[in-house]
Amino acid sequence: MSGGKAQVGIEFMICIIFLIMIVVLLTVYSASKQNEETSIEAKLGSEKLCWQVSNIINTAMYAKGYYSEFSLPATIDGSAYNLSITNGTVMVDYNGHSCIYQITVTNISFRSQLAPFSLCGGDFYINNTQDRVVIGNRSVVGC
């Protein structure tokens, strides 16, 4: 009789161990998917930033007397990025990923510096005066 109870105890422990293994595997799988989702969200954040800046610049190019204010985040998902503007493109480099949008501006400057130049986190304004698009900073720019 005691042999039967011991057999049931071993089978019960095997079932419990099997269930624990399944829970561990599901936890590892969901953690990897969550990490992948975070990476994709950060990549989309850099693409969105690139699109927004290029859209603001293109709008300023075609609207004489245009003035707008915009802000750039200090980081994207906690990591630094580089936003570069030339007379034909806006480019965001973020964690080995580059996003490039074409702009139609042929004469753009940041304060008095002609393109190419880089922007980073801060508050900015953009205006179009005398066929020239100028970006200036409203707050201290630390790049």
N, C-alpha and C positions, 0 to 999 in steps of 0.2 A: 503494500500500500504506500509506503513512504517513497518508493521509486517513482510512482505516478505523480505525486505532488512535486517532486524535484524536477521532473520532466516539464510540467506545466510552468514552473518558475523560470526555467531556462528559456522556454518558448516565449514567455511574457517579456523577459529581458531582451531577447532578440528582436521582438516586435518594437519595443521601446527604442532600442538602438537604431533600428531601421527608420522609425519616425523622426528621431533626432537628426539622422543623416539627411533626410528629405528636407527638414526645416533649415538646416545649415546650407544645403545646396540652393534652396530658394532664396535665402538671405544673400548669399554671394551673388547670385544672378541678379536680384533686384538692385543690389548696390552697384553692380557694373552698369546696369541700365540707367540708374540715376546719375552716375558719373558721365555717361555718354550724353544724357539729356542736358546736363549742365554745360558740357562742352559745346553742344549744338546751340544752346541759347546764347552763349557768349559769342559764338561765330555770327549768329544772326544779329546780335547787338552791334557788332562791328560793321556788318553790312548795312544795318539801318542808319548808323551814324554817318557812314560814307554817303549814302543816298540823301540823307537830310541836308548835309552840307552842300553837296552838289546841286540839290534842288534850290536851296537858298541862293547860291551864287548865280545859277541860271536865271532865276526870277529877277535878281538884281540887275543882271545884264540887259534885260529887255524892258525894264521899267525905269525910265528916266526919273530921277529924283527919289528913287526907292530908298527906304530906310527901314531896317529891321534889327531886332536884337535877338541873340540866341546864346545858348549855353552849351558847353561841351563838358562831359563828365571827366573827372580826374583820372579814373580808371574804368576799364570794362571788366566787370566781374572780378574786381580786385587785382587785375593785372594792367601794367602800363601798355600804352599803344602809341603809335606815331601817325599823325594825320598830316599828310603832305599835300600842298596845293601848287600846281604849276599853271601855266597859261592854257592848258588843255585837259588837265585831269585833277581829280581828287582821289587820293589813295590813302587807305587805312591799313597799316601793318599791325597785326595783333597775333601773338603766339604762333608765328610761322604761317599765318594766313593773311593774304593780301586781298583787298577789295579795291577795285578801280572803277570809277565812274567818269565818263567824259563830260566836260563842261565846255560851253561855247565862248567863254571869256578869253579875250586876247590881251587885255590890259588890266591886271589885278595886282593889288599890293596889300601888304600887312603893315599898317602904319606907313612908313615911308620906304619900306623894303619891297622891291619888285619881286614877283614870283621867279623862282620857286621859293617857298617858305613852309615852315611847319607850325601847326597849332597844337595846343594841348588843353587840358582842362581849364575852364574859366568862363567868364561872361564876355561876349563880344557883340559888336554891332557891325552892320554892313550897309554901305550906301553907294549909290551910283550918282556921281556928279561929274559933269563935263565928260561923258563917255569913258569914265574910269571907275572901276569898282574898287572900293577901299574897305578893307576889314580893319577894325580897330578893337582894342580891348577896353572893357569897362571895369575889369578887375585885374589884379596882379596875375600875370601869366608866368608860370614857373618852368618854362621849357626853353 
